[in-house]
Amino acid sequence: MFILEAVIMIVLPFLAHVPEEESTRFWACFCLLFFFGAVNGMCQASVFGLAGILPGEYMGAVMFGNGVSGVACNSLAMIFLAVFGVPKGTDDAF
């Protein structure tokens, strides 16, 4: 499943720039992201399932890692928006 996730993440940027009608491109990306969500759910379930058979500290470590990664991603997003600003022409009400 991790390999399938990697393949989807590699294909998505190329699919977003296919020179076709914009609605076709949107729905193709939307369908690909739908499958990415399903694959991601299976990967997360397997990680939590494997951590569940270990002592409780390991489950806590997995959950702590999820929290730290979420905080780190949002912090980086705020830093990049502060440094580079919002692109002109977007209607981003952050």
PDB file of N, CA, C and O in Angstrom:
ATOM      1  N   MET A   1       0.817  -1.198   0.000  1.00  0.00           N
ATOM      2  CA  MET A   1       0.000   0.000   0.000  1.00  0.00           C
ATOM      3  C   MET A   1       0.861   1.263   0.000  1.00  0.00           C
ATOM      4  O   MET A   1       0.489   2.270  -0.602  1.00  0.00           O
ATOM      5  N   PHE A   2       2.011   1.209   0.674  1.00  0.00           N
ATOM      6  CA  PHE A   2       2.871   2.385   0.695  1.00  0.00           C
ATOM      7  C   PHE A   2       3.413   2.677  -0.703  1.00  0.00           C
ATOM      8  O   PHE A   2       3.567   3.839  -1.080  1.00  0.00           O
ATOM      9  N   ILE A   3       3.700   1.634  -1.466  1.00  0.00           N
ATOM     10  CA  ILE A   3       4.171   1.830  -2.839  1.00  0.00           C
ATOM     11  C   ILE A   3       3.062   2.429  -3.694  1.00  0.00           C
ATOM     12  O   ILE A   3       3.326   3.300  -4.523  1.00  0.00           O
ATOM     13  N   LEU A   4       1.828   1.976  -3.505  1.00  0.00           N
ATOM     14  CA  LEU A   4       0.699   2.523  -4.246  1.00  0.00           C
ATOM     15  C   LEU A   4       0.482   3.990  -3.887  1.00  0.00           C
ATOM     16  O   LEU A   4       0.170   4.798  -4.761  1.00  0.00           O
ATOM     17  N   GLU A   5       0.644   4.345  -2.611  1.00  0.00           N
ATOM     18  CA  GLU A   5       0.559   5.754  -2.202  1.00  0.00           C
ATOM     19  C   GLU A   5       1.623   6.584  -2.900  1.00  0.00           C
ATOM     20  O   GLU A   5       1.342   7.682  -3.380  1.00  0.00           O
ATOM     21  N   ALA A   6       2.834   6.068  -2.960  1.00  0.00           N
ATOM     22  CA  ALA A   6       3.926   6.797  -3.610  1.00  0.00           C
ATOM     23  C   ALA A   6       3.642   6.995  -5.096  1.00  0.00           C
ATOM     24  O   ALA A   6       3.906   8.065  -5.643  1.00  0.00           O
ATOM     25  N   VAL A   7       3.109   5.971  -5.744  1.00  0.00           N
ATOM     26  CA  VAL A   7       2.794   6.081  -7.171  1.00  0.00           C
ATOM     27  C   VAL A   7       1.720   7.139  -7.391  1.00  0.00           C
ATOM     28  O   VAL A   7       1.824   7.933  -8.326  1.00  0.00           O
ATOM     29  N   ILE A   8       0.700   7.162  -6.555  1.00  0.00           N
ATOM     30  CA  ILE A   8      -0.367   8.155  -6.697  1.00  0.00           C
ATOM     31  C   ILE A   8       0.197   9.558  -6.489  1.00  0.00           C
ATOM     32  O   ILE A   8      -0.168  10.478  -7.220  1.00  0.00           O
ATOM     33  N   MET A   9       1.075   9.737  -5.509  1.00  0.00           N
ATOM     34  CA  MET A   9       1.644  11.067  -5.264  1.00  0.00           C
ATOM     35  C   MET A   9       2.569  11.497  -6.391  1.00  0.00           C
ATOM     36  O   MET A   9       2.728  12.695  -6.625  1.00  0.00           O
ATOM     37  N   ILE A  10       3.180  10.556  -7.092  1.00  0.00           N
ATOM     38  CA  ILE A  10       4.033  10.906  -8.233  1.00  0.00           C
ATOM     39  C   ILE A  10       3.180  11.259  -9.446  1.00  0.00           C
ATOM     40  O   ILE A  10       3.530  12.168 -10.198  1.00  0.00           O
ATOM     41  N   VAL A  11       2.078  10.563  -9.649  1.00  0.00           N
ATOM     42  CA  VAL A  11       1.237  10.769 -10.827  1.00  0.00           C
ATOM     43  C   VAL A  11       0.389  12.037 -10.714  1.00  0.00           C
ATOM     44  O   VAL A  11       0.111  12.670 -11.732  1.00  0.00           O
ATOM     45  N   LEU A  12      -0.021  12.418  -9.529  1.00  0.00           N
ATOM     46  CA  LEU A  12      -0.958  13.526  -9.349  1.00  0.00           C
ATOM     47  C   LEU A  12      -0.478  14.852  -9.941  1.00  0.00           C
ATOM     48  O   LEU A  12      -1.263  15.491 -10.641  1.00  0.00           O
ATOM     49  N   PRO A  13       0.754  15.310  -9.710  1.00  0.00           N
ATOM     50  CA  PRO A  13       1.153  16.591 -10.322  1.00  0.00           C
ATOM     51  C   PRO A  13       1.145  16.558 -11.854  1.00  0.00           C
ATOM     52  O   PRO A  13       0.811  17.554 -12.495  1.00  0.00           O
ATOM     53  N   PHE A  14       1.512  15.420 -12.435  1.00  0.00           N
ATOM     54  CA  PHE A  14       1.479  15.318 -13.891  1.00  0.00           C
ATOM     55  C   PHE A  14       0.046  15.333 -14.404  1.00  0.00           C
ATOM     56  O   PHE A  14      -0.237  15.919 -15.449  1.00  0.00           O
ATOM     57  N   LEU A  15      -0.852  14.692 -13.677  1.00  0.00           N
ATOM     58  CA  LEU A  15      -2.258  14.666 -14.070  1.00  0.00           C
ATOM     59  C   LEU A  15      -2.884  16.058 -13.971  1.00  0.00           C
ATOM     60  O   LEU A  15      -3.770  16.403 -14.753  1.00  0.00           O
ATOM     61  N   ALA A  16      -2.417  16.853 -13.006  1.00  0.00           N
ATOM     62  CA  ALA A  16      -2.972  18.195 -12.830  1.00  0.00           C
ATOM     63  C   ALA A  16      -2.587  19.133 -13.967  1.00  0.00           C
ATOM     64  O   ALA A  16      -3.241  20.155 -14.172  1.00  0.00           O
ATOM     65  N   HIS A  17      -1.536  18.801 -14.706  1.00  0.00           N
ATOM     66  CA  HIS A  17      -1.086  19.677 -15.786  1.00  0.00           C
ATOM     67  C   HIS A  17      -1.347  19.104 -17.179  1.00  0.00           C
ATOM     68  O   HIS A  17      -0.733  19.533 -18.155  1.00  0.00           O
ATOM     69  N   VAL A  18      -2.242  18.154 -17.264  1.00  0.00           N
ATOM     70  CA  VAL A  18      -2.599  17.601 -18.564  1.00  0.00           C
ATOM     71  C   VAL A  18      -3.351  18.677 -19.347  1.00  0.00           C
ATOM     72  O   VAL A  18      -4.306  19.262 -18.836  1.00  0.00           O
ATOM     73  N   PRO A  19      -2.924  18.940 -20.582  1.00  0.00           N
ATOM     74  CA  PRO A  19      -3.581  20.021 -21.343  1.00  0.00           C
ATOM     75  C   PRO A  19      -4.929  19.586 -21.915  1.00  0.00           C
ATOM     76  O   PRO A  19      -5.059  19.364 -23.119  1.00  0.00           O
ATOM     77  N   GLU A  20      -5.905  19.470 -21.062  1.00  0.00           N
ATOM     78  CA  GLU A  20      -7.267  19.135 -21.487  1.00  0.00           C
ATOM     79  C   GLU A  20      -8.206  20.183 -20.923  1.00  0.00           C
ATOM     80  O   GLU A  20      -7.773  21.181 -20.347  1.00  0.00           O
ATOM     81  N   GLU A  21      -9.468  19.948 -21.092  1.00  0.00           N
ATOM     82  CA  GLU A  21     -10.465  20.845 -20.526  1.00  0.00           C
ATOM     83  C   GLU A  21     -10.347  20.827 -18.996  1.00  0.00           C
ATOM     84  O   GLU A  21     -10.075  19.785 -18.399  1.00  0.00           O
ATOM     85  N   GLU A  22     -10.550  21.966 -18.386  1.00  0.00           N
ATOM     86  CA  GLU A  22     -10.305  22.085 -16.947  1.00  0.00           C
ATOM     87  C   GLU A  22     -11.205  21.184 -16.116  1.00  0.00           C
ATOM     88  O   GLU A  22     -10.758  20.649 -15.102  1.00  0.00           O
ATOM     89  N   SER A  23     -12.451  21.003 -16.512  1.00  0.00           N
ATOM     90  CA  SER A  23     -13.341  20.148 -15.727  1.00  0.00           C
ATOM     91  C   SER A  23     -12.900  18.687 -15.796  1.00  0.00           C
ATOM     92  O   SER A  23     -13.037  17.959 -14.813  1.00  0.00           O
ATOM     93  N   THR A  24     -12.378  18.251 -16.929  1.00  0.00           N
ATOM     94  CA  THR A  24     -11.877  16.877 -17.060  1.00  0.00           C
ATOM     95  C   THR A  24     -10.682  16.673 -16.144  1.00  0.00           C
ATOM     96  O   THR A  24     -10.569  15.650 -15.469  1.00  0.00           O
ATOM     97  N   ARG A  25      -9.798  17.653 -16.130  1.00  0.00           N
ATOM     98  CA  ARG A  25      -8.615  17.578 -15.285  1.00  0.00           C
ATOM     99  C   ARG A  25      -9.017  17.552 -13.806  1.00  0.00           C
ATOM    100  O   ARG A  25      -8.446  16.801 -13.015  1.00  0.00           O
ATOM    101  N   PHE A  26     -10.004  18.379 -13.441  1.00  0.00           N
ATOM    102  CA  PHE A  26     -10.477  18.417 -12.052  1.00  0.00           C
ATOM    103  C   PHE A  26     -11.019  17.061 -11.625  1.00  0.00           C
ATOM    104  O   PHE A  26     -10.662  16.564 -10.557  1.00  0.00           O
ATOM    105  N   TRP A  27     -11.868  16.458 -12.435  1.00  0.00           N
ATOM    106  CA  TRP A  27     -12.483  15.192 -12.049  1.00  0.00           C
ATOM    107  C   TRP A  27     -11.476  14.055 -12.038  1.00  0.00           C
ATOM    108  O   TRP A  27     -11.592  13.136 -11.228  1.00  0.00           O
ATOM    109  N   ALA A  28     -10.493  14.103 -12.924  1.00  0.00           N
ATOM    110  CA  ALA A  28      -9.450  13.081 -12.908  1.00  0.00           C
ATOM    111  C   ALA A  28      -8.639  13.167 -11.617  1.00  0.00           C
ATOM    112  O   ALA A  28      -8.355  12.147 -10.989  1.00  0.00           O
ATOM    113  N   CYS A  29      -8.267  14.383 -11.226  1.00  0.00           N
ATOM    114  CA  CYS A  29      -7.532  14.570  -9.965  1.00  0.00           C
ATOM    115  C   CYS A  29      -8.398  14.198  -8.771  1.00  0.00           C
ATOM    116  O   CYS A  29      -7.909  13.608  -7.807  1.00  0.00           O
ATOM    117  N   PHE A  30      -9.680  14.540  -8.830  1.00  0.00           N
ATOM    118  CA  PHE A  30     -10.599  14.220  -7.742  1.00  0.00           C
ATOM    119  C   PHE A  30     -10.716  12.713  -7.549  1.00  0.00           C
ATOM    120  O   PHE A  30     -10.679  12.227  -6.418  1.00  0.00           O
ATOM    121  N   CYS A  31     -10.856  11.973  -8.641  1.00  0.00           N
ATOM    122  CA  CYS A  31     -10.958  10.516  -8.546  1.00  0.00           C
ATOM    123  C   CYS A  31      -9.657   9.905  -8.029  1.00  0.00           C
ATOM    124  O   CYS A  31      -9.682   8.964  -7.236  1.00  0.00           O
ATOM    125  N   LEU A  32      -8.525  10.440  -8.478  1.00  0.00           N
ATOM    126  CA  LEU A  32      -7.242   9.932  -8.003  1.00  0.00           C
ATOM    127  C   LEU A  32      -7.083  10.197  -6.507  1.00  0.00           C
ATOM    128  O   LEU A  32      -6.583   9.340  -5.779  1.00  0.00           O
ATOM    129  N   LEU A  33      -7.501  11.366  -6.046  1.00  0.00           N
ATOM    130  CA  LEU A  33      -7.415  11.671  -4.617  1.00  0.00           C
ATOM    131  C   LEU A  33      -8.388  10.838  -3.796  1.00  0.00           C
ATOM    132  O   LEU A  33      -8.116  10.543  -2.632  1.00  0.00           O
ATOM    133  N   PHE A  34      -9.514  10.456  -4.379  1.00  0.00           N
ATOM    134  CA  PHE A  34     -10.439   9.563  -3.687  1.00  0.00           C
ATOM    135  C   PHE A  34      -9.765   8.223  -3.397  1.00  0.00           C
ATOM    136  O   PHE A  34      -9.867   7.698  -2.288  1.00  0.00           O
ATOM    137  N   PHE A  35      -9.079   7.674  -4.393  1.00  0.00           N
ATOM    138  CA  PHE A  35      -8.378   6.408  -4.196  1.00  0.00           C
ATOM    139  C   PHE A  35      -7.185   6.579  -3.254  1.00  0.00           C
ATOM    140  O   PHE A  35      -6.846   5.666  -2.502  1.00  0.00           O
ATOM    141  N   PHE A  36      -6.553   7.752  -3.300  1.00  0.00           N
ATOM    142  CA  PHE A  36      -5.451   8.020  -2.380  1.00  0.00           C
ATOM    143  C   PHE A  36      -5.947   8.001  -0.935  1.00  0.00           C
ATOM    144  O   PHE A  36      -5.260   7.484  -0.053  1.00  0.00           O
ATOM    145  N   GLY A  37      -7.124   8.554  -0.687  1.00  0.00           N
ATOM    146  CA  GLY A  37      -7.686   8.537   0.656  1.00  0.00           C
ATOM    147  C   GLY A  37      -7.976   7.128   1.135  1.00  0.00           C
ATOM    148  O   GLY A  37      -7.743   6.802   2.299  1.00  0.00           O
ATOM    149  N   ALA A  38      -8.481   6.293   0.242  1.00  0.00           N
ATOM    150  CA  ALA A  38      -8.752   4.905   0.618  1.00  0.00           C
ATOM    151  C   ALA A  38      -7.461   4.152   0.919  1.00  0.00           C
ATOM    152  O   ALA A  38      -7.387   3.404   1.895  1.00  0.00           O
ATOM    153  N   VAL A  39      -6.453   4.348   0.087  1.00  0.00           N
ATOM    154  CA  VAL A  39      -5.165   3.684   0.306  1.00  0.00           C
ATOM    155  C   VAL A  39      -4.513   4.200   1.589  1.00  0.00           C
ATOM    156  O   VAL A  39      -3.945   3.424   2.356  1.00  0.00           O
ATOM    157  N   ASN A  40      -4.595   5.501   1.816  1.00  0.00           N
ATOM    158  CA  ASN A  40      -4.035   6.079   3.030  1.00  0.00           C
ATOM    159  C   ASN A  40      -4.729   5.534   4.274  1.00  0.00           C
ATOM    160  O   ASN A  40      -4.070   5.270   5.280  1.00  0.00           O
ATOM    161  N   GLY A  41      -6.029   5.363   4.219  1.00  0.00           N
ATOM    162  CA  GLY A  41      -6.759   4.775   5.338  1.00  0.00           C
ATOM    163  C   GLY A  41      -6.310   3.353   5.631  1.00  0.00           C
ATOM    164  O   GLY A  41      -6.179   2.961   6.791  1.00  0.00           O
ATOM    165  N   MET A  42      -6.075   2.577   4.570  1.00  0.00           N
ATOM    166  CA  MET A  42      -5.588   1.205   4.770  1.00  0.00           C
ATOM    167  C   MET A  42      -4.194   1.194   5.383  1.00  0.00           C
ATOM    168  O   MET A  42      -3.892   0.368   6.245  1.00  0.00           O
ATOM    169  N   CYS A  43      -3.345   2.120   4.932  1.00  0.00           N
ATOM    170  CA  CYS A  43      -1.979   2.194   5.497  1.00  0.00           C
ATOM    171  C   CYS A  43      -2.029   2.585   6.970  1.00  0.00           C
ATOM    172  O   CYS A  43      -1.333   1.994   7.795  1.00  0.00           O
ATOM    173  N   GLN A  44      -2.839   3.566   7.295  1.00  0.00           N
ATOM    174  CA  GLN A  44      -2.937   3.982   8.693  1.00  0.00           C
ATOM    175  C   GLN A  44      -3.513   2.878   9.564  1.00  0.00           C
ATOM    176  O   GLN A  44      -3.063   2.674  10.692  1.00  0.00           O
ATOM    177  N   ALA A  45      -4.501   2.170   9.049  1.00  0.00           N
ATOM    178  CA  ALA A  45      -5.081   1.074   9.819  1.00  0.00           C
ATOM    179  C   ALA A  45      -4.060  -0.025  10.066  1.00  0.00           C
ATOM    180  O   ALA A  45      -4.032  -0.619  11.144  1.00  0.00           O
ATOM    181  N   SER A  46      -3.223  -0.296   9.075  1.00  0.00           N
ATOM    182  CA  SER A  46      -2.221  -1.338   9.281  1.00  0.00           C
ATOM    183  C   SER A  46      -1.156  -0.899  10.280  1.00  0.00           C
ATOM    184  O   SER A  46      -0.688  -1.714  11.075  1.00  0.00           O
ATOM    185  N   VAL A  47      -0.764   0.376  10.254  1.00  0.00           N
ATOM    186  CA  VAL A  47       0.216   0.864  11.228  1.00  0.00           C
ATOM    187  C   VAL A  47      -0.363   0.802  12.636  1.00  0.00           C
ATOM    188  O   VAL A  47       0.308   0.338  13.557  1.00  0.00           O
ATOM    189  N   PHE A  48      -1.594   1.261  12.815  1.00  0.00           N
ATOM    190  CA  PHE A  48      -2.217   1.213  14.136  1.00  0.00           C
ATOM    191  C   PHE A  48      -2.470  -0.227  14.568  1.00  0.00           C
ATOM    192  O   PHE A  48      -2.363  -0.550  15.751  1.00  0.00           O
ATOM    193  N   GLY A  49      -2.802  -1.086  13.618  1.00  0.00           N
ATOM    194  CA  GLY A  49      -3.012  -2.500  13.951  1.00  0.00           C
ATOM    195  C   GLY A  49      -1.733  -3.166  14.426  1.00  0.00           C
ATOM    196  O   GLY A  49      -1.745  -3.942  15.382  1.00  0.00           O
ATOM    197  N   LEU A  50      -0.630  -2.863  13.755  1.00  0.00           N
ATOM    198  CA  LEU A  50       0.643  -3.429  14.181  1.00  0.00           C
ATOM    199  C   LEU A  50       1.096  -2.851  15.517  1.00  0.00           C
ATOM    200  O   LEU A  50       1.671  -3.565  16.338  1.00  0.00           O
ATOM    201  N   ALA A  51       0.844  -1.573  15.738  1.00  0.00           N
ATOM    202  CA  ALA A  51       1.210  -0.964  17.019  1.00  0.00           C
ATOM    203  C   ALA A  51       0.307  -1.469  18.140  1.00  0.00           C
ATOM    204  O   ALA A  51       0.701  -1.462  19.306  1.00  0.00           O
ATOM    205  N   GLY A  52      -0.894  -1.905  17.794  1.00  0.00           N
ATOM    206  CA  GLY A  52      -1.832  -2.381  18.802  1.00  0.00           C
ATOM    207  C   GLY A  52      -1.432  -3.695  19.449  1.00  0.00           C
ATOM    208  O   GLY A  52      -1.843  -3.978  20.575  1.00  0.00           O
ATOM    209  N   ILE A  53      -0.637  -4.503  18.758  1.00  0.00           N
ATOM    210  CA  ILE A  53      -0.217  -5.776  19.355  1.00  0.00           C
ATOM    211  C   ILE A  53       1.013  -5.604  20.246  1.00  0.00           C
ATOM    212  O   ILE A  53       1.417  -6.534  20.945  1.00  0.00           O
ATOM    213  N   LEU A  54       1.602  -4.411  20.216  1.00  0.00           N
ATOM    214  CA  LEU A  54       2.763  -4.112  21.059  1.00  0.00           C
ATOM    215  C   LEU A  54       2.295  -3.470  22.360  1.00  0.00           C
ATOM    216  O   LEU A  54       1.112  -3.160  22.494  1.00  0.00           O
ATOM    217  N   PRO A  55       3.189  -3.264  23.317  1.00  0.00           N
ATOM    218  CA  PRO A  55       2.788  -2.572  24.552  1.00  0.00           C
ATOM    219  C   PRO A  55       2.233  -1.172  24.270  1.00  0.00           C
ATOM    220  O   PRO A  55       2.469  -0.604  23.203  1.00  0.00           O
ATOM    221  N   GLY A  56       1.502  -0.632  25.226  1.00  0.00           N
ATOM    222  CA  GLY A  56       0.782   0.631  25.061  1.00  0.00           C
ATOM    223  C   GLY A  56       1.654   1.819  24.696  1.00  0.00           C
ATOM    224  O   GLY A  56       1.186   2.745  24.033  1.00  0.00           O
ATOM    225  N   GLU A  57       2.913   1.811  25.116  1.00  0.00           N
ATOM    226  CA  GLU A  57       3.791   2.942  24.805  1.00  0.00           C
ATOM    227  C   GLU A  57       3.972   3.116  23.296  1.00  0.00           C
ATOM    228  O   GLU A  57       4.140   4.236  22.813  1.00  0.00           O
ATOM    229  N   TYR A  58       3.938   2.020  22.561  1.00  0.00           N
ATOM    230  CA  TYR A  58       4.129   2.097  21.121  1.00  0.00           C
ATOM    231  C   TYR A  58       2.931   2.741  20.435  1.00  0.00           C
ATOM    232  O   TYR A  58       3.087   3.510  19.486  1.00  0.00           O
ATOM    233  N   MET A  59       1.748   2.425  20.916  1.00  0.00           N
ATOM    234  CA  MET A  59       0.550   3.073  20.368  1.00  0.00           C
ATOM    235  C   MET A  59       0.599   4.567  20.649  1.00  0.00           C
ATOM    236  O   MET A  59       0.251   5.380  19.793  1.00  0.00           O
ATOM    237  N   GLY A  60       1.034   4.923  21.854  1.00  0.00           N
ATOM    238  CA  GLY A  60       1.200   6.335  22.188  1.00  0.00           C
ATOM    239  C   GLY A  60       2.229   7.005  21.298  1.00  0.00           C
ATOM    240  O   GLY A  60       2.051   8.160  20.913  1.00  0.00           O
ATOM    241  N   ALA A  61       3.304   6.299  20.962  1.00  0.00           N
ATOM    242  CA  ALA A  61       4.331   6.863  20.089  1.00  0.00           C
ATOM    243  C   ALA A  61       3.793   7.091  18.676  1.00  0.00           C
ATOM    244  O   ALA A  61       4.121   8.095  18.044  1.00  0.00           O
ATOM    245  N   VAL A  62       2.975   6.171  18.180  1.00  0.00           N
ATOM    246  CA  VAL A  62       2.385   6.340  16.851  1.00  0.00           C
ATOM    247  C   VAL A  62       1.457   7.547  16.849  1.00  0.00           C
ATOM    248  O   VAL A  62       1.502   8.360  15.926  1.00  0.00           O
ATOM    249  N   MET A  63       0.623   7.673  17.865  1.00  0.00           N
ATOM    250  CA  MET A  63      -0.302   8.798  17.928  1.00  0.00           C
ATOM    251  C   MET A  63       0.452  10.116  18.116  1.00  0.00           C
ATOM    252  O   MET A  63       0.069  11.134  17.540  1.00  0.00           O
ATOM    253  N   PHE A  64       1.518  10.103  18.916  1.00  0.00           N
ATOM    254  CA  PHE A  64       2.332  11.302  19.103  1.00  0.00           C
ATOM    255  C   PHE A  64       2.988  11.703  17.780  1.00  0.00           C
ATOM    256  O   PHE A  64       3.051  12.889  17.454  1.00  0.00           O
ATOM    257  N   GLY A  65       3.469  10.734  17.027  1.00  0.00           N
ATOM    258  CA  GLY A  65       4.075  11.023  15.726  1.00  0.00           C
ATOM    259  C   GLY A  65       3.078  11.630  14.752  1.00  0.00           C
ATOM    260  O   GLY A  65       3.435  12.525  13.986  1.00  0.00           O
ATOM    261  N   ASN A  66       1.835  11.160  14.765  1.00  0.00           N
ATOM    262  CA  ASN A  66       0.800  11.751  13.919  1.00  0.00           C
ATOM    263  C   ASN A  66       0.543  13.203  14.297  1.00  0.00           C
ATOM    264  O   ASN A  66       0.401  14.064  13.429  1.00  0.00           O
ATOM    265  N   GLY A  67       0.485  13.465  15.593  1.00  0.00           N
ATOM    266  CA  GLY A  67       0.256  14.837  16.054  1.00  0.00           C
ATOM    267  C   GLY A  67       1.403  15.763  15.702  1.00  0.00           C
ATOM    268  O   GLY A  67       1.185  16.890  15.257  1.00  0.00           O
ATOM    269  N   VAL A  68       2.627  15.290  15.900  1.00  0.00           N
ATOM    270  CA  VAL A  68       3.802  16.116  15.588  1.00  0.00           C
ATOM    271  C   VAL A  68       3.869  16.411  14.093  1.00  0.00           C
ATOM    272  O   VAL A  68       4.202  17.529  13.700  1.00  0.00           O
ATOM    273  N   SER A  69       3.559  15.427  13.259  1.00  0.00           N
ATOM    274  CA  SER A  69       3.609  15.668  11.816  1.00  0.00           C
ATOM    275  C   SER A  69       2.539  16.675  11.387  1.00  0.00           C
ATOM    276  O   SER A  69       2.787  17.489  10.498  1.00  0.00           O
ATOM    277  N   GLY A  70       1.365  16.632  11.998  1.00  0.00           N
ATOM    278  CA  GLY A  70       0.328  17.609  11.675  1.00  0.00           C
ATOM    279  C   GLY A  70       0.713  19.017  12.084  1.00  0.00           C
ATOM    280  O   GLY A  70       0.503  19.968  11.331  1.00  0.00           O
ATOM    281  N   VAL A  71       1.280  19.150  13.281  1.00  0.00           N
ATOM    282  CA  VAL A  71       1.725  20.473  13.741  1.00  0.00           C
ATOM    283  C   VAL A  71       2.866  20.978  12.869  1.00  0.00           C
ATOM    284  O   VAL A  71       2.901  22.160  12.525  1.00  0.00           O
ATOM    285  N   ALA A  72       3.801  20.103  12.508  1.00  0.00           N
ATOM    286  CA  ALA A  72       4.928  20.511  11.681  1.00  0.00           C
ATOM    287  C   ALA A  72       4.476  20.953  10.289  1.00  0.00           C
ATOM    288  O   ALA A  72       4.973  21.955   9.773  1.00  0.00           O
ATOM    289  N   CYS A  73       3.549  20.228   9.678  1.00  0.00           N
ATOM    290  CA  CYS A  73       3.069  20.601   8.341  1.00  0.00           C
ATOM    291  C   CYS A  73       2.349  21.942   8.363  1.00  0.00           C
ATOM    292  O   CYS A  73       2.563  22.773   7.481  1.00  0.00           O
ATOM    293  N   ASN A  74       1.505  22.162   9.354  1.00  0.00           N
ATOM    294  CA  ASN A  74       0.797  23.435   9.435  1.00  0.00           C
ATOM    295  C   ASN A  74       1.736  24.581   9.777  1.00  0.00           C
ATOM    296  O   ASN A  74       1.547  25.698   9.294  1.00  0.00           O
ATOM    297  N   SER A  75       2.736  24.324  10.596  1.00  0.00           N
ATOM    298  CA  SER A  75       3.719  25.371  10.906  1.00  0.00           C
ATOM    299  C   SER A  75       4.502  25.754   9.652  1.00  0.00           C
ATOM    300  O   SER A  75       4.721  26.937   9.390  1.00  0.00           O
ATOM    301  N   LEU A  76       4.925  24.754   8.877  1.00  0.00           N
ATOM    302  CA  LEU A  76       5.626  25.049   7.631  1.00  0.00           C
ATOM    303  C   LEU A  76       4.739  25.815   6.652  1.00  0.00           C
ATOM    304  O   LEU A  76       5.213  26.718   5.963  1.00  0.00           O
ATOM    305  N   ALA A  77       3.462  25.461   6.587  1.00  0.00           N
ATOM    306  CA  ALA A  77       2.547  26.175   5.693  1.00  0.00           C
ATOM    307  C   ALA A  77       2.429  27.635   6.112  1.00  0.00           C
ATOM    308  O   ALA A  77       2.429  28.520   5.255  1.00  0.00           O
ATOM    309  N   MET A  78       2.328  27.905   7.409  1.00  0.00           N
ATOM    310  CA  MET A  78       2.242  29.291   7.875  1.00  0.00           C
ATOM    311  C   MET A  78       3.525  30.053   7.602  1.00  0.00           C
ATOM    312  O   MET A  78       3.486  31.225   7.226  1.00  0.00           O
ATOM    313  N   ILE A  79       4.671  29.390   7.791  1.00  0.00           N
ATOM    314  CA  ILE A  79       5.957  30.043   7.531  1.00  0.00           C
ATOM    315  C   ILE A  79       6.085  30.383   6.052  1.00  0.00           C
ATOM    316  O   ILE A  79       6.491  31.493   5.708  1.00  0.00           O
ATOM    317  N   PHE A  80       5.746  29.452   5.179  1.00  0.00           N
ATOM    318  CA  PHE A  80       5.857  29.714   3.747  1.00  0.00           C
ATOM    319  C   PHE A  80       4.891  30.796   3.300  1.00  0.00           C
ATOM    320  O   PHE A  80       5.238  31.611   2.445  1.00  0.00           O
ATOM    321  N   LEU A  81       3.685  30.824   3.858  1.00  0.00           N
ATOM    322  CA  LEU A  81       2.748  31.892   3.504  1.00  0.00           C
ATOM    323  C   LEU A  81       3.243  33.243   4.008  1.00  0.00           C
ATOM    324  O   LEU A  81       3.053  34.261   3.342  1.00  0.00           O
ATOM    325  N   ALA A  82       3.880  33.259   5.184  1.00  0.00           N
ATOM    326  CA  ALA A  82       4.402  34.517   5.706  1.00  0.00           C
ATOM    327  C   ALA A  82       5.594  34.995   4.882  1.00  0.00           C
ATOM    328  O   ALA A  82       5.739  36.195   4.648  1.00  0.00           O
ATOM    329  N   VAL A  83       6.439  34.082   4.443  1.00  0.00           N
ATOM    330  CA  VAL A  83       7.632  34.463   3.688  1.00  0.00           C
ATOM    331  C   VAL A  83       7.292  34.813   2.247  1.00  0.00           C
ATOM    332  O   VAL A  83       7.723  35.851   1.745  1.00  0.00           O
ATOM    333  N   PHE A  84       6.525  33.961   1.577  1.00  0.00           N
ATOM    334  CA  PHE A  84       6.259  34.146   0.156  1.00  0.00           C
ATOM    335  C   PHE A  84       4.931  34.842  -0.123  1.00  0.00           C
ATOM    336  O   PHE A  84       4.726  35.334  -1.233  1.00  0.00           O
ATOM    337  N   GLY A  85       4.040  34.898   0.832  1.00  0.00           N
ATOM    338  CA  GLY A  85       2.754  35.538   0.637  1.00  0.00           C
ATOM    339  C   GLY A  85       1.791  34.672  -0.159  1.00  0.00           C
ATOM    340  O   GLY A  85       2.144  33.603  -0.655  1.00  0.00           O
ATOM    341  N   VAL A  86       0.574  35.163  -0.263  1.00  0.00           N
ATOM    342  CA  VAL A  86      -0.461  34.467  -1.025  1.00  0.00           C
ATOM    343  C   VAL A  86      -0.306  34.871  -2.484  1.00  0.00           C
ATOM    344  O   VAL A  86      -0.160  36.059  -2.770  1.00  0.00           O
ATOM    345  N   PRO A  87      -0.334  33.922  -3.419  1.00  0.00           N
ATOM    346  CA  PRO A  87      -0.197  34.273  -4.835  1.00  0.00           C
ATOM    347  C   PRO A  87      -1.302  35.217  -5.282  1.00  0.00           C
ATOM    348  O   PRO A  87      -2.446  35.107  -4.842  1.00  0.00           O
ATOM    349  N   LYS A  88      -0.948  36.140  -6.155  1.00  0.00           N
ATOM    350  CA  LYS A  88      -1.923  37.099  -6.656  1.00  0.00           C
ATOM    351  C   LYS A  88      -2.951  36.374  -7.518  1.00  0.00           C
ATOM    352  O   LYS A  88      -2.626  35.440  -8.251  1.00  0.00           O
ATOM    353  N   GLY A  89      -4.184  36.821  -7.413  1.00  0.00           N
ATOM    354  CA  GLY A  89      -5.246  36.221  -8.189  1.00  0.00           C
ATOM    355  C   GLY A  89      -5.968  35.089  -7.458  1.00  0.00           C
ATOM    356  O   GLY A  89      -6.947  34.545  -7.969  1.00  0.00           O
ATOM    357  N   THR A  90      -5.486  34.732  -6.260  1.00  0.00           N
ATOM    358  CA  THR A  90      -6.188  33.701  -5.498  1.00  0.00           C
ATOM    359  C   THR A  90      -7.079  34.376  -4.470  1.00  0.00           C
ATOM    360  O   THR A  90      -6.820  35.499  -4.038  1.00  0.00           O
ATOM    361  N   ASP A  91      -8.104  33.689  -4.100  1.00  0.00           N
ATOM    362  CA  ASP A  91      -9.049  34.226  -3.137  1.00  0.00           C
ATOM    363  C   ASP A  91      -8.920  33.434  -1.840  1.00  0.00           C
ATOM    364  O   ASP A  91      -9.897  32.869  -1.350  1.00  0.00           O
ATOM    365  N   ASP A  92      -7.718  33.398  -1.293  1.00  0.00           N
ATOM    366  CA  ASP A  92      -7.427  32.615  -0.112  1.00  0.00           C
ATOM    367  C   ASP A  92      -7.649  33.452   1.140  1.00  0.00           C
ATOM    368  O   ASP A  92      -6.864  34.353   1.433  1.00  0.00           O
ATOM    369  N   ALA A  93      -8.692  33.166   1.864  1.00  0.00           N
ATOM    370  CA  ALA A  93      -9.005  33.887   3.097  1.00  0.00           C
ATOM    371  C   ALA A  93      -8.459  33.093   4.267  1.00  0.00           C
ATOM    372  O   ALA A  93      -9.221  32.478   5.012  1.00  0.00           O
ATOM    373  N   PHE A  94      -7.136  33.103   4.435  1.00  0.00           N
ATOM    374  CA  PHE A  94      -6.478  32.323   5.471  1.00  0.00           C
ATOM    375  C   PHE A  94      -6.841  32.944   6.761  1.00  0.00           C
ATOM    376  O   PHE A  94      -6.411  32.474   7.814  1.00  0.00           O
TER     377      PHE A  94
END
